[in-house]
Amino acid sequence: MPGIILGAIILAYTGFVIYKKTKNLKEGKGCCGGCSSCASKGKCGPK
């Protein structure tokens, strides 16, 4: 039973991290410093 609870907590946290990362990229907050060298430069920044 503790293994199931721990797995659910890890899964929920992983989902939250992915959600926040996606949300930040859509808002233009995902690039580190300059978008010219960012791998996601087509997805972030002001449009």
Secondary structure as GFF3:
##gff-version 3
##sequence-region A 1 47
A	DSSP	alpha_helix	2	26	.	.	.	ID=ss1
A	DSSP	three_ten_helix	35	37	.	.	.	ID=ss2
###
